[in-house]
């Protein structure tokens, strides 16, 4: 069996769903993996850095927005942006690689990775809030 038939990629829809479930860090991770699969490591690092910046910007926006406001619209816009970017960046390469035997990663993998990244962010947020709350009480 040829090595290329064992290769897998993440589709634009999978990257979009990762943004919905796990936020920009999850979709940025999947996009960076695609860039690595497609032999573009500098773009992989850029995708990760942009995702961290988007995540921090969303945190800042959420912190400064009204308490009763919903960020669902903004989250959908971010997910749509990630899907659009993945469509533009990966779809031409995916079409060619399919003919070489590449296949899409499973949806279970996408959902699992997205939820694991979400859980890691929530645990980190818990500890950060715990640390800052203990300073306020003193």
Contact map, one row per residue, 1 for C-alpha under 8 A:
111010000000000000000000000000000000000000000000000000000000000000000000000000000000000000000000000000000000000000000000000000000000000000
111111000000000000000000000000000000000000000000000000000000000000000000000000000000000000000000000000000000000000000000000000000000000000
111111100000000000000000000000000000000000000000000000000000000000000000000000000000000000000000000000000000000000000000000000000000000000
011111100000000000000000000000000000000000000000000000000000000000000000000000000000000000000000000111000000000000000000000000000000000000
111111100000000000000000000000000000000000000000000000000000000000000000000000000000000000000000000111100000000000000000000000000000000000
011111110000000000000000000000000000000000000000000000000000000000000000000000000000000000000000000011100000000000000000000000000000000000
001111111000000000000000000000000000100000000000000000000000000000000000000000000000000000000000000011100000000000000000000000000000000000
000001111100000000000000000000000000100000000000000000000000000000000000000000000000000000000000000001111000000000000000000000000000000000
000000111110000000000000000000001100100000000000000000000000000000000000000000000000000000000100000001111000000000000000000000000000000000
000000011111011000000000000001100100000000000000000000000000000000000000000000000000000000000000000000011000000000000000000000000000000000
000000001111111000000000000000000000000000000000000000000000000000000000000000000000010001100000000000010000000000000000000000000000000000
000000000111111100000000000000000000000000000000000000000000000000000000000000000111011001100000000000000000000000000000000000000000000000
000000000011111110000000000000000000000000000000000000000000000000000000000000000010000000000000000000000000000000000000000000000000000000
000000000111111111000000000000000000000000000000000000000000000000000000000000000000000000000000000000000010010000000000000000000000000000
000000000111111111100000001101100000000000000000000000000000000000000000000000000110010000000000000000000000000000000000000000000000000000
000000000001111111110000001000000000000000000000000000000000000000000000000000110110000000000000000000000000000000000000000000000000000000
000000000000111111111000001000000000000000000000000000000000000000000000000000100000000000000000000000000000001000000000000000000000000000
000000000000011111111111011001000000000000000000000000000000000000000000000000000000000000000000000000000000011001000000000000000000000000
000000000000001111111111111000000000000000000000000000000000000000000000000001100100000000000000000000000000000001000000000000000000000000
000000000000000111111110000000000000000000000000000000000000000000000000001100100000000000000000000000000000000000000000000000000000000000
000000000000000011111110010000000000000000000000000000000000000000000000000000000000000000000000000000000000001001100100000000000000000000
000000000000000001111111111000000000000000000000000000000000000000000000000000000000000000000000000000000000000001111100000000000000000000
000000000000000001111111111000000000000000000000000000100000000000000000001000100000000000000000000000000000000001000100000000000000000000
000000000000000001100111111100000000000000000000001101100000000000000000000001100000000000000000000000000000000000000000000000000000000000
000000000000000000100111111110000000000000000001001100100000000000000000000000000000000000000000000000000000000000001000000000000000000000
000000000000000001101111111111000000000000000000000000000000000000000000000000000000000000000000000000000000000011001100000000000000000000
000000000000001111100111111111100000000000000000001000000000000000000000000000000100000000000000000000000000000001000000000000000000000000
000000000000001000000001111111110000000000000011011000000000000000000000000000000000000000000000000000000000000000000000000000000000000000
000000000000000000000000111111111000000000000011000000000000000000000000000000000000000000000000000000000000000000000000000000000000000000
000000000100001001000000011111111100000000000000000000000000000000000000000000000000000000000000000000000000000000000000000000000000000000
000000000100001000000000001111111110000000010010000000000000000000000000000000000000010000000000000000000000000000000000000000000000000000
000000000000000000000000000111111111000010111111000000000000000000000000000000000000000000000000000000000000000000000000000000000000000000
000000001000000000000000000011111111100000010000000000000000000000000000000000000000000000000000000000000000000000000000000000000000000000
000000001100000000000000000001111111110000010000000000000000000000000000000000000000000001000000000000000000000000000000000000000000000000
000000000000000000000000000000111111111110110000000000000000000000000000000000000000000000000000000000000000000000000000000000000000000000
000000000000000000000000000000011111111110010000000000000000000000000000000000000000000000000000000000000000000000000000000000000000000000
000000111000000000000000000000001111111100000000000000000000000000000000000000000000000000000000000000000000000000000000000000000000000000
000000000000000000000000000000000111111100000000000000000000000000000000000000000000000000001000000000000000000000000000000000000000000000
000000000000000000000000000000000011111110000000000000000000000000000000000000000000000000000000000000000000000000000000000000000000000000
000000000000000000000000000000000011111111110000000000000000000000000000000000000000000000000000000000000000000000000000000000000000000000
000000000000000000000000000000010011001111111000000000000000000000000000000000000000000000000000000000000000000000000000000000000000000000
000000000000000000000000000000000000000111111100000000000000000000000000000000000000000000000000000000000000000000000000000000000000000000
000000000000000000000000000000010010000111111110000000000000000000000000000000000000000000000000000000000000000000000000000000000000000000
000000000000000000000000000000111111000111111111000000000000000000000000000000000000000000000000000000000000000000000000000000000000000000
000000000000000000000000000000010000000011111111100000000000000000000000000000000000000000000000000000000000000000000000000000000000000000
000000000000000000000000000000010000000001111111110000000000000000000000000000000000000000000000000000000000000000000000000000000000000000
000000000000000000000000000110110000000000111111111000000000000000000000000000000000000000000000000000000000000000000000000000000000000000
000000000000000000000000100110010000000000011111111100000000000000000000000000000000000000000000000000000000000000000000000000000000000000
000000000000000000000000000000000000000000001111111110000000000000000000000000000000000000000000000000000000000000000000000000000000000000
000000000000000000000000000100000000000000000111111111000000000000000000000000000000000000000000000000000000000000000000000000000000000000
000000000000000000000001101100000000000000000011111111100000000000000000000000000000000000000000000000000000000000000000000000000000000000
000000000000000000000001100000000000000000000001111111110000000000000000000000000000000000000000000000000000000000000000000000000000000000
000000000000000000000000000000000000000000000000111111111000000000000000000000000000000000000000000000000000000000000000000000000000000000
000000000000000000000001000000000000000000000000011111111100000000000000000000000000000000000000000000000000000000000000000000000000000000
000000000000000000000011100000000000000000000000001111111110000000000000000000000000000000000000000000000000000000000000000000000000000000
000000000000000000000000000000000000000000000000000111111111000000000000000000000000000000000000000000000000000000000000000000000000000000
000000000000000000000000000000000000000000000000000011111111100000000000000000000000000000000000000000000000000000000000000000000000000000
000000000000000000000000000000000000000000000000000001111111110000000000000000000000000000000000000000000000000000000000000000000000000000
000000000000000000000000000000000000000000000000000000111111111000000000000000000000000000000000000000000000000000000000000000000000000000
000000000000000000000000000000000000000000000000000000011111111100000000000000000000000000000000000000000000000000000000000000000000000000
000000000000000000000000000000000000000000000000000000001111111110000000000000000000000000000000000000000000000000000000000000000000000000
000000000000000000000000000000000000000000000000000000000111111110000010000000000000000000000000000000000000000000000000000000000000000000
000000000000000000000000000000000000000000000000000000000011111110000000000000000000000000000000000000000000000000000000000000000000000000
000000000000000000000000000000000000000000000000000000000001111111000000000000000000000000000000000000000000000000000000000000000000000000
000000000000000000000000000000000000000000000000000000000000111111101000000000000000000000000000000000000000000000000000000000000000000000
000000000000000000000000000000000000000000000000000000000000000111111000000000000000000000000000000000000000000000000000000000000000000000
000000000000000000000000000000000000000000000000000000000000000011111000000000000000000000000000000000000000000000000000000000000000000000
000000000000000000000000000000000000000000000000000000000000000001111100000000000000000000000000000000000000000000000000000000000000000000
000000000000000000000000000000000000000000000000000000000000000011111110000000000000000000000000000000000000000000000000000000000000000000
000000000000000000000000000000000000000000000000000000000000000000011111100000000000000000000000000000000000000000000000000000000000000000
000000000000000000000000000000000000000000000000000000000000010000001111111000000000000000000000000000000000000000000000000000000000000000
000000000000000000000000000000000000000000000000000000000000000000000111111100000000000000000000000000000000000000000000000000000000000000
000000000000000000000000000000000000000000000000000000000000000000000111111110000000000000000000000000000000000000000000000000000000000000
000000000000000000000000000000000000000000000000000000000000000000000011111111000000000000000000000000000000000000000000000000000000000000
000000000000000000010010000000000000000000000000000000000000000000000011111111100000000000000000000000000000000000000000000000000000000000
000000000000000000010000000000000000000000000000000000000000000000000001111111110000000000000000000000000000000000000000000000000000000000
000000000000000000000000000000000000000000000000000000000000000000000000111111111000000000000000000000000000000000000000000000000000000000
000000000000000000100001000000000000000000000000000000000000000000000000011111111100000000000000000000000000000000000000000000000000000000
000000000000000110110011000000000000000000000000000000000000000000000000001111111110000000000000000000000000000000000000000000000000000000
000000000000000100000000000000000000000000000000000000000000000000000000000111111111000000000000000000000000000000000000000000000000000000
000000000000000000000000000000000000000000000000000000000000000000000000000011111111100000000000000000000000000000000000000000000000000000
000000000001001100100000001000000000000000000000000000000000000000000000000001111111110000000000000000000000000000000000000000000000000000
000000000001101100000000000000000000000000000000000000000000000000000000000000111111111000000000000000000000000000000000000000000000000000
000000000001000000000000000000000000000000000000000000000000000000000000000000011111111100000000000000000000000000000000000000000000000000
000000000000000000000000000000000000000000000000000000000000000000000000000000001111111110000000000000000000000000000000000000000000000000
000000000011001000000000000000100000000000000000000000000000000000000000000000000111111111100000000000000000000000000000000000000000000000
000000000001000000000000000000000000000000000000000000000000000000000000000000000011111111100000000000000000000000000000000000000000000000
000000000000000000000000000000000000000000000000000000000000000000000000000000000001111111110000000000000000000000000000000000000000000000
000000000000000000000000000000000000000000000000000000000000000000000000000000000000111111110000000000000000000000000000000000000000000000
000000000011000000000000000000000100000000000000000000000000000000000000000000000000011111111100000000000000000000000000000000000000000000
000000000011000000000000000000000000000000000000000000000000000000000000000000000000011111111110000000000000000000000000000000000000000000
000000000000000000000000000000000000000000000000000000000000000000000000000000000000000111111111000000000000000000000000000000000000000000
000000000000000000000000000000000000010000000000000000000000000000000000000000000000000001111111100000000000000000000000000000000000000000
000000001000000000000000000000000000000000000000000000000000000000000000000000000000000001111111110000000000000000000000000000000000000000
000000000000000000000000000000000000000000000000000000000000000000000000000000000000000000111111111000000000000000000000000000000000000000
000000000000000000000000000000000000000000000000000000000000000000000000000000000000000000011111111100000000000000000000000000000000000000
000000000000000000000000000000000000000000000000000000000000000000000000000000000000000000001111111111000000000000000000000000000000000000
000000000000000000000000000000000000000000000000000000000000000000000000000000000000000000000111111111100000000000000000000000000000000000
000000000000000000000000000000000000000000000000000000000000000000000000000000000000000000000011111111000000000000000000000000000000000000
000110000000000000000000000000000000000000000000000000000000000000000000000000000000000000000001111111000000000000000000000000000000000000
000111100000000000000000000000000000000000000000000000000000000000000000000000000000000000000000111111100000000000000000000000000000000000
000111111000000000000000000000000000000000000000000000000000000000000000000000000000000000000000111111110000000000000000000000000000000000
000011111000000000000000000000000000000000000000000000000000000000000000000000000000000000000000010011111000000000000000000000000000000000
000000011110000000000000000000000000000000000000000000000000000000000000000000000000000000000000000001111100000000000000000000000000000000
000000011100000000000000000000000000000000000000000000000000000000000000000000000000000000000000000000111110110000000000000000000000000000
000000000000000000000000000000000000000000000000000000000000000000000000000000000000000000000000000000011111110000000000000000000000000000
000000000000010000000000000000000000000000000000000000000000000000000000000000000000000000000000000000001111111000000000000000000000000000
000000000000000000000000000000000000000000000000000000000000000000000000000000000000000000000000000000000111111100000000000000000000000000
000000000000000000000000000000000000000000000000000000000000000000000000000000000000000000000000000000001111111110000000000000000000000000
000000000000010001000000000000000000000000000000000000000000000000000000000000000000000000000000000000001111111111000000000000000000000000
000000000000000011001000000000000000000000000000000000000000000000000000000000000000000000000000000000000011111111100000000000000000000000
000000000000000000000000000000000000000000000000000000000000000000000000000000000000000000000000000000000001111111110000000000000000000000
000000000000000000000000010000000000000000000000000000000000000000000000000000000000000000000000000000000000111111111000000000000000000000
000000000000000001101110011000000000000000000000000000000000000000000000000000000000000000000000000000000000011111111100000000000000000000
000000000000000000001100000000000000000000000000000000000000000000000000000000000000000000000000000000000000001111111110000000000000000000
000000000000000000000100000000000000000000000000000000000000000000000000000000000000000000000000000000000000000111111111000000000000000000
000000000000000000000100110000000000000000000000000000000000000000000000000000000000000000000000000000000000000011111111100000000000000000
000000000000000000001110010000000000000000000000000000000000000000000000000000000000000000000000000000000000000001111111110000000000000000
000000000000000000000000000000000000000000000000000000000000000000000000000000000000000000000000000000000000000000111111111000000000000000
000000000000000000000000000000000000000000000000000000000000000000000000000000000000000000000000000000000000000000011111111100000000000000
000000000000000000000000000000000000000000000000000000000000000000000000000000000000000000000000000000000000000000001111111110000000000000
000000000000000000000000000000000000000000000000000000000000000000000000000000000000000000000000000000000000000000000111111111000000000000
000000000000000000000000000000000000000000000000000000000000000000000000000000000000000000000000000000000000000000000011111111100000000000
000000000000000000000000000000000000000000000000000000000000000000000000000000000000000000000000000000000000000000000001111111110000000000
000000000000000000000000000000000000000000000000000000000000000000000000000000000000000000000000000000000000000000000000111111111000000000
000000000000000000000000000000000000000000000000000000000000000000000000000000000000000000000000000000000000000000000000011111111100000000
000000000000000000000000000000000000000000000000000000000000000000000000000000000000000000000000000000000000000000000000001111111110000000
000000000000000000000000000000000000000000000000000000000000000000000000000000000000000000000000000000000000000000000000000111111111000000
000000000000000000000000000000000000000000000000000000000000000000000000000000000000000000000000000000000000000000000000000011111111100000
000000000000000000000000000000000000000000000000000000000000000000000000000000000000000000000000000000000000000000000000000001111111110000
000000000000000000000000000000000000000000000000000000000000000000000000000000000000000000000000000000000000000000000000000000111111111000
000000000000000000000000000000000000000000000000000000000000000000000000000000000000000000000000000000000000000000000000000000011111111100
000000000000000000000000000000000000000000000000000000000000000000000000000000000000000000000000000000000000000000000000000000001111111110
000000000000000000000000000000000000000000000000000000000000000000000000000000000000000000000000000000000000000000000000000000000111111111
000000000000000000000000000000000000000000000000000000000000000000000000000000000000000000000000000000000000000000000000000000000011111111
000000000000000000000000000000000000000000000000000000000000000000000000000000000000000000000000000000000000000000000000000000000001111111
000000000000000000000000000000000000000000000000000000000000000000000000000000000000000000000000000000000000000000000000000000000000111111
000000000000000000000000000000000000000000000000000000000000000000000000000000000000000000000000000000000000000000000000000000000000011111
